[in-house]
Structure formats: structure tokens, C-alpha cells
Amino acid sequence: MTSNKIVGIIGAGPSGLVAAKECLSNGLIPILFEKKANIGGIWNGSGVWSSIRTNISKFTTTFSDFEWRTEYKNSLFPNSDQIMTYLND
């Protein structure tokens, strides 16, 4: 399926990144609008403190086609730095 349709996505946090990926998979052109200079949404600094961890396991927060880095294999509940590394990867 190919298209030249452009889709605006508000926010470049985890949900916005998944929405952009799905747009690309379906032949759409995503444009992400993020108020910060970088991706990550609330995980990008101001929304959380650095020691905070997710309240759901990394198995729930893993994208279906992208695994966590092997050095995080023992981190069941990733912290904000690990989340940002994952999203940037």
C-alpha cells in the first residue's frame, strides 16, 4: 500500500513513536509534533525524575519488533534513563 498522505502525530513519546511506525508500515507519511527538542515525551527529563522506574515490566513496554539492549536484561522495571535509551535506539 502506498500513499502520499501525511498524518500529524501529536507527541513523540512511546505512543507517538508507535503511531509513526504504523503510519510508515501502511504507506503514510508521519510528521511528529513534539514540544521538546528530542523524542521521549514525559520520559525526556521534565516529566519524571531520573530514579523513577516504570510500574509495568519491560516485557509489557517492549515494542513487538524491537528488543531491549542486552545490558538491561536484569532490569525488570526500567528506569527513566533506560527508557530514553530504548526510545532513542
BAKEFI-967435 format. One record per atom (N, C-alpha, C, O): residue number from 1; residue in one letter; atom name; z negated, x, y. Coordinates in steps of 0.001 Angstrom, whole numbers, plus 500000, padded with zeros to 6 digits. Atoms other than C-alpha are relative to their C-alpha. Example, Ala and Ser with C-alpha at 12.3 -4.5 7.8 and 13.67 -1.06 7.14 Angstrom:
BEGIN
    nr   rest   atom       zz       xx       yy
     1      A      N   500000   500890   498810
     1      A     CA   492200   512300   495500
     1      A      C   500000   500900   501200
     1      A      O   499335   501936   501181
     2      S      N   500060   499180   498810
     2      S     CA   492860   513670   498940
     2      S      C   499270   499230   501090
     2      S      O   499101   499739   502198
END
This chain:
BEGIN
    nr   rest   atom       zz       xx       yy
     1      M      N   500000   500840   498827
     1      M     CA   500000   500000   500000
     1      M      C   500000   500890   501243
     1      M      O   499102   501717   501405
     2      T      N   499964   499240   498757
     2      T     CA   500999   501499   503337
     2      T      C   500020   499042   501175
     2      T      O   500543   497931   501094
     3      S      N   500090   500831   498821
     3      S     CA   500348   500168   506771
     3      S      C   499843   500903   501208
     3      S      O   499414   502049   501075
     4      N      N   500283   499260   498783
     4      N     CA   500241   501320   510343
     4      N      C   498949   499268   500812
     4      N      O   498844   499453   502024
     5      K      N   501059   500754   499335
     5      K     CA   497356   499003   511145
     5      K      C   498795   500898   500235
     5      K      O   498379   501661   499363
     6      I      N   501167   499215   499610
     6      I     CA   494444   500574   512962
     6      I      C   498767   499102   499939
     6      I      O   498786   497957   500389
     7      V      N   501256   500731   500123
     7      V     CA   490882   499497   512208
     7      V      C   498931   500757   500766
     7      V      O   498741   501953   500543
     8      G      N   501117   499397   499277
     8      G     CA   487997   500181   514593
     8      G      C   498714   499815   499214
     8      G      O   498404   498712   498764
     9      I      N   501266   500031   500729
     9      I     CA   484707   501038   512918
     9      I      C   498902   500464   500955
     9      I      O   498960   501567   501498
    10      I      N   501101   499673   499102
    10      I     CA   481523   500984   514965
    10      I      C   498924   500740   499214
    10      I      O   498313   500183   498302
    11      G      N   501031   499180   500624
    11      G     CA   479194   503795   513914
    11      G      C   500546   500905   498913
    11      G      O   501327   500479   498062
    12      A      N   499571   499014   500990
    12      A     CA   479743   506949   511879
    12      A      C   498829   500445   499137
    12      A      O   498696   501620   498794
    13      G      N   501059   499743   500963
    13      G     CA   476663   506682   509708
    13      G      C   500549   499803   498597
    13      G      O   501763   499697   498418
    14      P      N   499529   500163   501383
    14      P     CA   476816   506272   505934
    14      P      C   500928   498798   499806
    14      P      O   501954   498918   499136
    15      S      N   499164   501195   500183
    15      S     CA   478240   502737   506122
    15      S      C   501343   500135   500693
    15      S      O   502368   499719   500154
    16      G      N   498747   499795   499291
    16      G     CA   480838   503658   508718
    16      G      C   500920   500968   499273
    16      G      O   502137   500780   499252
    17      L      N   499195   499043   500749
    17      L     CA   481976   506629   506640
    17      L      C   500610   499362   498762
    17      L      O   501763   499635   498425
    18      V      N   499463   500708   501169
    18      V     CA   482358   504435   503554
    18      V      C   501112   499044   500436
    18      V      O   502144   498940   499773
    19      A      N   498965   500911   499499
    19      A     CA   484290   501877   505600
    19      A      C   501280   500767   500331
    19      A      O   502379   500297   500036
    20      A      N   498828   499183   499674
    20      A     CA   486602   504641   506869
    20      A      C   500722   500454   498733
    20      A      O   501951   500428   498672
    21      K      N   499406   499573   501273
    21      K     CA   487159   505934   503328
    21      K      C   500777   498858   499355
    21      K      O   501889   499059   498865
    22      E      N   499322   501155   500593
    22      E     CA   488037   502454   502090
    22      E      C   501252   499625   500788
    22      E      O   502257   499224   500201
    23      C      N   498794   500247   499195
    23      C     CA   490438   501960   505007
    23      C      C   501111   500951   499590
    23      C      O   502246   500533   499364
    24      L      N   498991   499008   500383
    24      L     CA   492224   505188   504120
    24      L      C   500558   499713   498613
    24      L      O   501757   499861   498380
    25      S      N   499568   500312   501367
    25      S     CA   492347   504179   500447
    25      S      C   500940   498806   499948
    25      S      O   501696   498642   498990
    26      N      N   499170   501202   499975
    26      N     CA   494066   500950   501455
    26      N      C   501109   500060   501045
    26      N      O   501652   499033   501454
    27      G      N   498871   499827   499103
    27      G     CA   496629   502402   503821
    27      G      C   499749   499631   501449
    27      G      O   500696   499477   502220
    28      L      N   500339   500319   498617
    28      L     CA   494798   501571   507030
    28      L      C   499569   501262   500734
    28      L      O   499163   502239   500105
    29      I      N   500379   498858   499184
    29      I     CA   494073   503957   509885
    29      I      C   498659   499701   500667
    29      I      O   498593   498882   501583
    30      P      N   501306   500266   499392
    30      P     CA   490351   504054   510705
    30      P      C   499767   500840   501249
    30      P      O   500144   502011   501297
    31      I      N   500483   499280   498832
    31      I     CA   489020   505017   514120
    31      I      C   498516   499683   500099
    31      I      O   498121   498532   500284
    32      L      N   501450   500176   499946
    32      L     CA   485272   505566   514145
    32      L      C   499503   500188   501427
    32      L      O   499896   501133   502111
    33      F      N   500624   499917   498681
    33      F     CA   483296   504942   517326
    33      F      C   498524   500293   499792
    33      F      O   497787   499471   499247
    34      E      N   501382   499568   500160
    34      E     CA   480014   506842   517396
    34      E      C   499495   500468   501357
    34      E      O   500174   501236   502038
    35      K      N   500497   499629   498673
    35      K     CA   477835   507229   520476
    35      K      C   499571   501458   500084
    35      K      O   499485   502012   501180
    36      K      N   500368   498585   500013
    36      K     CA   476772   510725   519420
    36      K      C   501239   500852   499752
    36      K      O   502293   500339   499376
    37      A      N   498876   499089   500174
    37      A     CA   478997   513780   519211
    37      A      C   500333   500240   498526
    37      A      O   501445   500662   498210
    38      N      N   499806   499729   501425
    38      N     CA   478584   514029   515413
    38      N      C   499735   498755   499162
    38      N      O   499145   497781   499630
    39      I      N   500240   501099   500931
    39      I     CA   478530   511744   512399
    39      I      C   498533   499964   499591
    39      I      O   497774   500879   499908
    40      G      N   501333   500068   500578
    40      G     CA   475334   510590   510715
    40      G      C   499184   498787   500378
    40      G      O   498213   498457   499697
    41      G      N   500775   501171   499604
    41      G     CA   474120   507537   512561
    41      G      C   498552   500367   500286
    41      G      O   498284   501375   500940
    42      I      N   501409   499718   499729
    42      I     CA   470328   507375   512634
    42      I      C   499515   501293   499358
    42      I      O   498498   501849   499771
    43      W      N   500397   498745   500653
    43      W     CA   470167   510402   510335
    43      W      C   500314   501204   500867
    43      W      O   499889   502315   500550
    44      N      N   499589   498900   499135
    44      N     CA   471609   512518   513129
    44      N      C   498981   500251   501111
    44      N      O   499319   500166   502291
    45      G      N   500982   499510   499043
    45      G     CA   468392   513561   514836
    45      G      C   499103   499011   500686
    45      G      O   497913   498959   500377
    46      S      N   500891   500794   499155
    46      S     CA   467114   510997   517277
    46      S      C   499392   498784   499301
    46      S      O   498356   498284   499741
    47      G      N   500511   501197   500664
    47      G     CA   466601   508107   514860
    47      G      C   498885   500252   499012
    47      G      O   498150   499332   498656
    48      V      N   501010   499670   501007
    48      V     CA   464340   509932   512415
    48      V      C   499411   501381   500277
    48      V      O   500032   502196   500959
    49      W      N   500562   498660   499871
    49      W     CA   462006   512913   512301
    49      W      C   500414   500821   498789
    49      W      O   500754   500264   497745
    50      S      N   499390   499119   500993
    50      S     CA   463004   515934   510231
    50      S      C   499355   499931   498623
    50      S      O   500018   500233   497630
    51      S      N   500664   500022   501314
    51      S     CA   460437   515459   507445
    51      S      C   500159   498671   499265
    51      S      O   499714   498543   498124
    52      I      N   499884   501319   500647
    52      I     CA   461333   511828   506694
    52      I      C   500912   500083   498776
    52      I      O   501876   500847   498746
    53      R      N   499196   500083   501220
    53      R     CA   462722   511035   503261
    53      R      C   500500   498566   499850
    53      R      O   499946   497628   500424
    54      T      N   499496   501344   500267
    54      T     CA   464785   508119   502058
    54      T      C   498968   499229   499180
    54      T      O   498132   499830   498505
    55      N      N   500887   500810   500826
    55      N     CA   462922   505238   500470
    55      N      C   500723   499473   498766
    55      N      O   500186   498654   498021
    56      I      N   499239   500288   501213
    56      I     CA   465623   504898   497819
    56      I      C   500518   501328   499450
    56      I      O   500726   502273   500211
    57      S      N   499648   498728   500616
    57      S     CA   466697   507572   495374
    57      S      C   501401   500463   500371
    57      S      O   502233   499680   500829
    58      K      N   498672   499455   499719
    58      K     CA   469668   509869   495818
    58      K      C   501054   499378   499094
    58      K      O   502241   499391   499423
    59      F      N   499041   500641   500902
    59      F     CA   471258   508061   492870
    59      F      C   500531   498705   500608
    59      F      O   501659   498298   500328
    60      T      N   499578   501219   499319
    60      T     CA   471405   504909   494980
    60      T      C   500829   500323   501241
    60      T      O   501708   499549   501622
    61      T      N   499306   499648   498765
    61      T     CA   472652   506718   498081
    61      T      C   501233   500872   499784
    61      T      O   501889   501260   500751
    62      T      N   498842   499165   500302
    62      T     CA   475366   508737   496317
    62      T      C   501284   499186   500079
    62      T      O   501372   498094   499516
    63      F      N   498691   500638   499996
    63      F     CA   478956   507821   497101
    63      F      C   500597   500120   498602
    63      F      O   500388   501127   497926
    64      S      N   499510   500058   501380
    64      S     CA   480762   506898   493895
    64      S      C   500901   501170   499622
    64      S      O   501005   501511   498443
    65      D      N   499071   498915   500311
    65      D     CA   483238   509767   494176
    65      D      C   499600   501341   500618
    65      D      O   500434   502234   500763
    66      F      N   500435   498757   499366
    66      F     CA   481115   512489   495794
    66      F      C   498544   500267   499660
    66      F      O   497647   499559   500117
    67      E      N   501343   499652   500460
    67      E     CA   478092   514135   494185
    67      E      C   499223   500802   501047
    67      E      O   499804   501372   501971
    68      W      N   500868   499165   499176
    68      W     CA   475137   515802   495891
    68      W      C   500180   501454   499604
    68      W      O   500591   501754   498484
    69      R      N   499982   498567   500303
    69      R     CA   475028   519584   496108
    69      R      C   499024   500297   498868
    69      R      O   497998   499630   498739
    70      T      N   500862   499673   501142
    70      T     CA   473505   521198   493021
    70      T      C   498629   500489   500440
    70      T      O   497658   500293   499709
    71      E      N   501314   499531   499563
    71      E     CA   470702   522791   495075
    71      E      C   499044   498858   500344
    71      E      O   497848   499084   500529
    72      Y      N   500848   501165   499739
    72      Y     CA   469418   519265   495765
    72      Y      C   499685   499219   498730
    72      Y      O   499160   498109   498803
    73      K      N   500142   500743   501254
    73      K     CA   469272   518302   492090
    73      K      C   498562   499565   499724
    73      K      O   498350   498579   499019
    74      N      N   501394   500361   500228
    74      N     CA   465455   518213   492122
    74      N      C   499426   499130   501112
    74      N      O   498247   498777   501064
    75      S      N   500457   500840   498895
    75      S     CA   465216   516154   495325
    75      S      C   500376   498550   499708
    75      S      O   501489   498114   500003
    76      L      N   499714   501393   500340
    76      L     CA   464948   512578   494117
    76      L      C   500168   499148   501254
    76      L      O   501041   498281   501303
    77      F      N   499934   500730   498743
    77      F     CA   464347   511240   497644
    77      F      C   500344   500998   501111
    77      F      O   499452   501658   501643
    78      P      N   499565   498981   499035
    78      P     CA   466406   513374   500072
    78      P      C   499345   499837   501370
    78      P      O   499040   498725   501802
    79      N      N   500512   500054   498632
    79      N     CA   465031   514295   503484
    79      N      C   501179   499913   500975
    79      N      O   502338   499944   500561
    80      S      N   498943   500236   499014
    80      S     CA   466966   513863   506724
    80      S      C   500991   501162   500069
    80      S      O   502185   500935   500260
    81      D      N   499070   498862   499988
    81      D     CA   468416   517400   506655
    81      D      C   500951   499950   498816
    81      D      O   502136   500253   498957
    82      Q      N   499159   500105   501192
    82      Q     CA   469701   516865   503113
    82      Q      C   501018   498869   500153
    82      Q      O   502171   499004   499744
    83      I      N   499079   501118   499761
    83      I     CA   471205   513506   504095
    83      I      C   501122   500454   500938
    83      I      O   502293   500177   500678
    84      M      N   498981   499552   499052
    84      M     CA   473001   515099   507065
    84      M      C   500958   501002   499357
    84      M      O   502159   500961   499620
    85      T      N   499128   499059   500706
    85      T     CA   474317   517935   504880
    85      T      C   500962   499243   499104
    85      T      O   502157   499539   499077
    86      Y      N   499165   500805   500889
    86      Y     CA   475591   515387   502355
    86      Y      C   501097   499276   500768
    86      Y      O   502257   499286   500356
    87      L      N   499016   500752   499212
    87      L     CA   477307   513283   505026
    87      L      C   501042   500924   500606
    87      L      O   502217   500565   500676
    88      N      N   499038   499049   499430
    88      N     CA   478902   516337   506639
    88      N      C   500891   500611   498936
    88      N      O   502044   500941   499211
    89      D      N   499163   499494   501099
    89      D     CA   480108   517610   503252
    89      D      C   501126   499034   499711
    89      D      O   501939   499282   498821
END
